[in-house]
Amino acid sequence: MSSLLIRFLSEEIGQGMTEYVLITSIIVLAVFITVKAMGEAVTNLLTRALDAL
Protein backbone atom coordinates (compact mmCIF):
# COMPACT_ATOMS: atom_id res chain seq x y z
CA MET A 1 0.00 0.00 0.00
CA SER A 2 2.76 2.46 0.90
CA SER A 3 4.63 1.70 -2.34
CA LEU A 4 1.49 2.56 -4.29
CA LEU A 5 1.19 5.86 -2.43
CA ILE A 6 4.87 6.68 -2.99
CA ARG A 7 4.56 5.88 -6.69
CA PHE A 8 1.40 7.99 -6.95
CA LEU A 9 3.03 10.98 -5.24
CA SER A 10 6.20 10.76 -7.32
CA GLU A 11 4.50 10.58 -10.72
CA GLU A 12 3.36 13.59 -12.68
CA ILE A 13 -0.22 12.37 -12.46
CA GLY A 14 -0.07 12.89 -8.71
CA GLN A 15 1.26 16.40 -9.23
CA GLY A 16 -1.58 17.19 -11.62
CA MET A 17 -4.10 15.82 -9.15
CA THR A 18 -2.65 18.03 -6.41
CA GLU A 19 -2.96 21.07 -8.67
CA TYR A 20 -6.59 20.24 -9.40
CA VAL A 21 -7.32 19.89 -5.69
CA LEU A 22 -5.72 23.27 -4.97
CA ILE A 23 -7.60 24.99 -7.79
CA THR A 24 -10.87 23.40 -6.68
CA SER A 25 -10.24 24.50 -3.09
CA ILE A 26 -9.62 28.09 -4.20
CA ILE A 27 -12.81 28.08 -6.29
CA VAL A 28 -14.86 26.67 -3.41
CA LEU A 29 -13.44 29.30 -1.06
CA ALA A 30 -14.24 32.09 -3.54
CA VAL A 31 -17.81 30.83 -3.97
CA PHE A 32 -18.27 30.58 -0.20
CA ILE A 33 -17.04 34.15 0.34
CA THR A 34 -19.22 35.47 -2.49
CA VAL A 35 -22.34 33.72 -1.22
CA LYS A 36 -21.67 34.96 2.30
CA ALA A 37 -21.22 38.55 1.08
CA MET A 38 -24.30 38.38 -1.16
CA GLY A 39 -26.32 36.83 1.65
CA GLU A 40 -25.64 39.79 3.90
CA ALA A 41 -26.55 42.22 1.12
CA VAL A 42 -29.84 40.44 0.48
CA THR A 43 -30.62 40.36 4.19
CA ASN A 44 -29.97 44.10 4.47
CA LEU A 45 -32.15 44.79 1.42
CA LEU A 46 -35.05 42.77 2.82
CA THR A 47 -34.69 44.39 6.23
CA ARG A 48 -34.87 47.88 4.70
CA ALA A 49 -37.90 46.85 2.63
CA LEU A 50 -39.69 45.55 5.73
CA ASP A 51 -38.81 48.70 7.68
CA ALA A 52 -40.26 50.81 4.87
CA LEU A 53 -43.60 49.01 5.16
PERATA-V969108 format. One record per pair of residues at least 24 apart in sequence whose ideal C-beta (glycine too) atoms are under 10 Angstrom apart, sorted by the first residue. I is the first residue (numbers start at 1). J is the second residue. D is the distance in whole Angstrom. If there is no record, write none. Layout:
I,J,D
I,J,D
//
This chain:
none
//
